[in-house]
Amino acid sequence: MTNKNTKIFIDMHREAVNVKNGLGKLDKRTDGIGETLAKIYRSGTKNAEYLEWLTASKYNGSVNKQSLKAIQNNVNKSATQKMMLSCGDKEKPTQKVRLMRANKPLMNKGLCTQMQIDEEQYMFITEKVDVVVKTFESDFQKMVNAWKVSADDIQKIIKSTKFA
């Protein structure tokens, strides 16, 4: 691992904590962190180096919980997701990237190994986003649930409604 990359990783974590704590401007600082994360994610070498550094640094004190949480929150932002997945501004991503530590549920899905769990390795997990197709029925059910109306209430409303 190069010292240059290590410095990039440390600076990114510091900046993420500063943004989370309200220091500086959110828009510019978040964009910088998102761009750095996207470059790391898309680069096979930097990606592996970052995850290795993150796993090692978690235990030598270089990375604290606050810093890690700030980076994870940044990964979850839609702007960062779009940059990481190379989507356009108007395009909806069909996948979601998450920064996670290896765990049993991931192993059960075949996304990590027992050795990765034992070593508490961090990894980027890419999952497919379920696309929900809106229909009249789904929107109607959402309205019924939100307003907590009964079938009788709906029938009364239908009788008094003027249709086109």
Stockholm file with secondary structure:
# STOCKHOLM 1.0

chainA/1-164         MTNKNTKIFIDMHREAVNVKNGLGKLDKRTDGIGETLAKIYRSGTKNAEYLEWLTASKYNGSVNKQSLKAIQNNVNKSATQKMMLSCGDKEKPTQKVRLMRANKPLMNKGLCTQMQIDEEQYMFITEKVDVVVKTFESDFQKMVNAWKVSADDIQKIIKSTKFA
#=GR chainA/1-164 SS CCHHHHHHHHHHHHHHHHHHTTCSCHHHHHHHHHHHHHHHHHCHHHHHHHHHHHHHHHHHTSSCHHHHHHHHHHHHSHHHHHHHTTCCSSCCCSEEEEEEECCHHHHHTTSSCHHHHHTTCEEEEEEECCCCCCCHHHHHHHHHHHHTCCHHHHHHHHHHCCCC
#=GC SS_cons         CCHHHHHHHHHHHHHHHHHHTTCSCHHHHHHHHHHHHHHHHHCHHHHHHHHHHHHHHHHHTSSCHHHHHHHHHHHHSHHHHHHHTTCCSSCCCSEEEEEEECCHHHHHTTSSCHHHHHTTCEEEEEEECCCCCCCHHHHHHHHHHHHTCCHHHHHHHHHHCCCC
//
